[in-house]
């Protein structure tokens, strides 16, 4: 008589509408299909179409994007191993977290906007049950720690209060009037980024010339349909789902696991038109930066910049240090390594192919430079971030 394989039942309480949600579910499914025998109950809804466990469902574990106190209590009543994948209700007793590292998200956002020369920043997040306040707290802290001012949108009402379209426009417009341009704004997510871009359009505020907008996530639909298209933080949703399922697997087998949250860093920034600007008032630096961005993946050095721009090497070095805090050679390396990060996380190209595509002489030089900047090898970085 053959032994029957036990199929474990897992409820996945994650909505299926958005890009991020779909990628998390994909990561969960990838693990489930590869390493064990699972049946996934995906996005069950109650009679009011709210995410909820069916009354008679009997399973082995839960993976949820916990979005309300009611949902949290419903999950707790089941007394099943549970992994949460969002920061809105993280660090709840008895529930394990695999979530985006908001400090890493904030640092990525700041670096992206600083690389474009901005020295004034703001954070836009109307009160909502959709995202955690931690997202903004980390960004404001990172900006201020770097020595720059950061304004916050504080409309004066609490989460849950219904505000009409006209009133929203009035409050956001009033806040925009209080800002000094040019300013770079991180929005809580792409939905809020699209909203801000629309209000800027109605107010005839130029994006990105007067206000650069970077979305806190990279929802493809919201980013692409915005005018102009929004740059966004590419959150590692698929990896979050995979790691959450791996953790739940261990929990269902009775392992004792540390309750410390598992923090997953974003993959990088997907740059689009809303931050496609250099907010620097020195024409020499702007010209040099444009030359670097156009030719960095070729075999260029600082001497090639100086052939195009009539300025001494010492003067160029001083101006780069003043505006960017790094030398022209460091900027060339930074642009190449940013491209390397993108190719490692989003393609199946070999390390040698990536090194060549990014302008490095060989894979060894790419590996040394990458490890110095990222603190890990290209292969280690790929294992952590690749979503194929």
HUHU-V38467 format. One record per pair of residues at least 6 apart in sequence whose C-alpha atoms are under 6 Angstrom apart, sorted by the first residue. I is the first residue (numbers start at 1). J is the second residue. If there is no record, write none. Layout:
I;J, I;J
This chain:
7;37, 7;38, 8;38, 8;60, 9;38, 9;39, 9;59, 9;60, 10;40, 10;59, 10;60, 10;61, 10;62, 11;40, 11;41, 11;62, 12;41, 12;42, 12;43, 12;63, 12;64, 13;43, 13;64, 14;43, 14;64, 14;65, 15;43, 16;22, 19;219, 20;237, 23;237, 23;238, 24;237, 24;238, 24;241, 25;241, 27;238, 27;239, 27;241, 27;242, 28;241, 28;242, 28;245, 31;242, 32;38, 44;51, 44;52, 45;51, 45;52, 46;52, 61;80, 61;81, 61;82, 62;82, 63;82, 63;83, 63;84, 64;84, 65;84, 65;85, 65;86, 82;95, 83;95, 83;96, 83;97, 84;97, 85;97, 85;98, 85;99, 86;99, 87;132, 88;131, 88;132, 96;259, 97;261, 97;262, 98;244, 98;262, 99;263, 99;264, 100;263, 100;264, 100;265, 101;263, 101;264, 101;265, 102;135, 103;138, 104;265, 106;138, 106;139, 116;278, 116;279, 117;278, 117;279, 117;280, 118;279, 120;149, 120;183, 121;150, 121;183, 121;184, 121;185, 122;150, 122;151, 122;152, 122;185, 123;152, 123;185, 123;186, 123;187, 124;153, 124;187, 125;187, 125;188, 127;159, 128;159, 140;150, 181;210, 182;210, 182;211, 183;211, 184;211, 184;212, 185;213, 186;214, 186;215, 187;193, 187;215, 187;216, 188;216, 189;215, 189;216, 189;217, 190;215, 190;217, 190;219, 190;222, 190;223, 193;215, 194;226, 208;274, 208;275, 212;274, 212;275, 213;274, 214;231, 214;232, 215;232, 216;232, 216;233, 217;232, 217;233, 217;234, 218;232, 218;233, 218;234, 223;229, 223;230, 228;273, 228;274, 229;272, 229;273, 229;274, 230;272, 230;274, 231;270, 231;271, 231;272, 231;274, 232;269, 232;270, 233;269, 234;266, 234;267, 234;268, 234;269, 235;266, 235;267, 236;266, 236;267, 296;332, 297;358, 297;359, 298;359, 299;359, 317;327, 320;327, 321;327, 336;358, 344;382, 345;382, 345;385, 345;386, 346;386, 352;363, 355;362, 355;363, 355;366, 360;366, 371;377
